[in-house]
Amino acid sequence: MSRTGVWLVGARGGVSTTVIAGLAAIQQGRKDRVGLLTETSLFENCDLPPLDDLIIGGHEVREGSLLDSARAICADSGSLGHELIAEIATTLEQVDSRIRPGILFNAGKAILSLEGIRSDCVEQDPAQAVARIEQDLREFRTENDLSGVVVVNLSSTEAALPPHPSHGCAEELLQQLAQGTTEPFRSSTLYAIAAAQVGASFVNFTPSPAALLPATCQLLEEQGCPFAGSDGKTGETLVKSALAPMFFQRALKVLSWQGYNMLGDRDGEILSCSENRQTKIESKGELIKKILGEDVHSQVSIDYVPSLGDNKTAWDLIHFEGFLGHRMTMQFTWQGCDAVLAAPLVLDLCRLMEWARQRGDAGLQQHCGLFFKSPHQSEIYDLSSQFQALTDYLQSCRQQADPSGSP
Ligand SMILES: NC(=O)c1ccc[n+]([C@@H]2O[C@H](COP(=O)([O-])OP(=O)(O)OC[C@H]3O[C@@H](n4cnc5c(N)ncnc54)[C@H](O)[C@@H]3O)[C@@H](O)[C@H]2O)c1
């Protein structure tokens, strides 16, 4: 028994479909392993679960098939080509057979308005919803003889959840669940609870704050589950986290940092709703003040521009002051294909979570901060310090595995 299960919540979305298609292409030797940090020399002599041993299933709340989603991506950004889709079509159908109807709980109008939403996914009783998710996860594990399962939240960005007294304590949150109270939960909270109850690792790749509440984190830790989040750092925020330290390190005083993002895919459609957009803006906006200080005037805005599809464009303007108080400006434009940037991170994170579980390393995986815009419970936001934290962690793991080995 050596296979690792990857359970994608939002399994026919843009990022998930790219993860599934990309993994199939790599496993069949049709594409090189480019863009995966876990395939670089950094991970030499680390016994990560091999990519070839990953098997995918998931939850989805819209009608459709993975082939439909792959073809939509082909028509949109072209990142999945016609030829590749034809070559992996059988695998896409196999994965599709492991995708179950997901749950929608306190989902909000933006998500409920998505085209093709299945009404039978809307749940009224939170305990029943968790029981259904748990059953799907257990079946996935036994039917595929898996050593471990990693649940990755890749579903649509939710609006923030108003604070509730039970959010601070696992026991109280579970009491609310049993009583059928609705206020403390969104869909992502219930997925995180179910992951913990079946002993699966959990990654919150979305900015949805309802997933990693103090209570769900406590539950995951108590059940021995590694977890990490939130909000994959793939584009504009990645550049910011590398660039902002440069101004600090050369005593260039940043006065203003304005970021303007345009995107046009389904994620962009969800973010055109102000409540859901606010979640993303907060996640994208926090790092400038964390790296450069509270006095920087910094704003992030996001607009839905349908014709751009998944080819997201960000324009940043940095206004700064140098010697003699002279003011200067730097601008950059980032044009990235969002799902192509995100998919390898998802695979890297799944391998790291399962590796941690195999080594008995439960709870928050602090060293995974470099993968996230809002690294959970961390004050380290700059990319090179985050990279160093990962390198140090790998070094200590190698030493634990072979105390006599040279450093
Ligand atoms: N570079 C990136 O693309 C990137 C980076 C960081 C974070 N993210 C986040 O990852 C998430 C996915 O992005 P995407 O571009 O794939 O979006 P998407 O809209 O293409 O996919 C989301 C999928 O989740 C499904 N879904 C919604 N609610 C669900 C629920 N309760 N249960 C199961 N499925 C549900 C939707 O039907 C959809 O198929 C978003 O939250 C996005 O903000 C993406």
The ligand as a Tripos MOL2 file, in Angstrom:
@<TRIPOS>MOLECULE
LIG
   44    48     1     0     0
SMALL
NO_CHARGES

@<TRIPOS>ATOM
      1 N1         -3.2510   31.0050   -9.6140 N.am      1 LIG1
      2 C1         -4.4510   30.6180   -9.2710 C.2       1 LIG1
      3 O1         -5.2250   30.1980  -10.1010 O.2       1 LIG1
      4 C2         -4.8530   30.6780   -7.8220 C.ar      1 LIG1
      5 C3         -3.9390   31.1660   -6.8980 C.ar      1 LIG1
      6 C4         -4.2930   31.2090   -5.5700 C.ar      1 LIG1
      7 C5         -5.5400   30.8020   -5.1700 C.ar      1 LIG1
      8 N2         -6.4310   30.3620   -6.0720 N.ar      1 LIG1
      9 C6         -7.7660   29.9920   -5.5980 C.3       1 LIG1
     10 O2         -8.0560   28.6520   -5.9460 O.3       1 LIG1
     11 C7         -9.4750   28.5250   -6.0830 C.3       1 LIG1
     12 C8         -9.7810   27.8410   -7.3950 C.3       1 LIG1
     13 O3         -9.4120   28.6740   -8.4750 O.3       1 LIG1
     14 P1         -9.9110   28.3050   -9.9550 P.3       1 LIG1
     15 O4         -9.3130   29.3030  -10.8590 O.co2     1 LIG1
     16 O5         -9.7040   26.8700  -10.2080 O.co2     1 LIG1
     17 O6        -11.4750   28.6120   -9.8240 O.3       1 LIG1
     18 P2        -12.6640   27.8790  -10.5820 P.3       1 LIG1
     19 O7        -13.8570   28.7540  -10.4100 O.co2     1 LIG1
     20 O8        -12.2760   27.5120  -11.9620 O.co2     1 LIG1
     21 O9        -12.8510   26.5320   -9.7680 O.3       1 LIG1
     22 C9        -13.5310   26.4460   -8.5460 C.3       1 LIG1
     23 C10       -14.3800   25.2010   -8.5910 C.3       1 LIG1
     24 O10       -14.9410   24.9880   -7.2840 O.3       1 LIG1
     25 C11       -16.2790   24.5380   -7.4530 C.3       1 LIG1
     26 N3        -16.9530   24.7360   -6.1680 N.ar      1 LIG1
     27 C12       -17.4740   25.8680   -5.6560 C.ar      1 LIG1
     28 N4        -17.9620   25.6250   -4.4130 N.ar      1 LIG1
     29 C13       -17.7510   24.3110   -4.1500 C.ar      1 LIG1
     30 C14       -18.0180   23.4780   -3.0290 C.ar      1 LIG1
     31 N5        -18.6150   23.9500   -1.9370 N.pl3     1 LIG1
     32 N6        -17.6590   22.1750   -3.1050 N.ar      1 LIG1
     33 C15       -17.0400   21.6650   -4.2090 C.ar      1 LIG1
     34 N7        -16.7560   22.4210   -5.2940 N.ar      1 LIG1
     35 C16       -17.0870   23.7330   -5.2610 C.ar      1 LIG1
     36 C17       -16.7950   25.3560   -8.6340 C.3       1 LIG1
     37 O11       -17.9130   24.7540   -9.2060 O.3       1 LIG1
     38 C18       -15.5730   25.3250   -9.5470 C.3       1 LIG1
     39 O12       -15.5820   24.2010  -10.4040 O.3       1 LIG1
     40 C19       -10.0620   29.9290   -5.9390 C.3       1 LIG1
     41 O13       -10.4640   30.1460   -4.6090 O.3       1 LIG1
     42 C20        -8.8660   30.7990   -6.2380 C.3       1 LIG1
     43 O14        -8.9740   32.0820   -5.6650 O.3       1 LIG1
     44 C21        -6.1170   30.2810   -7.4030 C.ar      1 LIG1
@<TRIPOS>BOND
     1     1     2 1
     2     2     3 2
     3     2     4 1
     4     4     5 ar
     5     4    44 ar
     6     5     6 ar
     7     6     7 ar
     8     7     8 ar
     9     8     9 1
    10     8    44 ar
    11     9    10 1
    12     9    42 1
    13    10    11 1
    14    11    12 1
    15    11    40 1
    16    12    13 1
    17    13    14 1
    18    14    15 2
    19    14    16 1
    20    14    17 1
    21    17    18 1
    22    18    19 2
    23    18    20 1
    24    18    21 1
    25    21    22 1
    26    22    23 1
    27    23    24 1
    28    23    38 1
    29    24    25 1
    30    25    26 1
    31    25    36 1
    32    26    27 ar
    33    26    35 ar
    34    27    28 ar
    35    28    29 ar
    36    29    30 ar
    37    29    35 ar
    38    30    31 1
    39    30    32 ar
    40    32    33 ar
    41    33    34 ar
    42    34    35 ar
    43    36    37 1
    44    36    38 1
    45    38    39 1
    46    40    41 1
    47    40    42 1
    48    42    43 1
@<TRIPOS>SUBSTRUCTURE
     1 LIG1         1 GROUP 0 **** ****
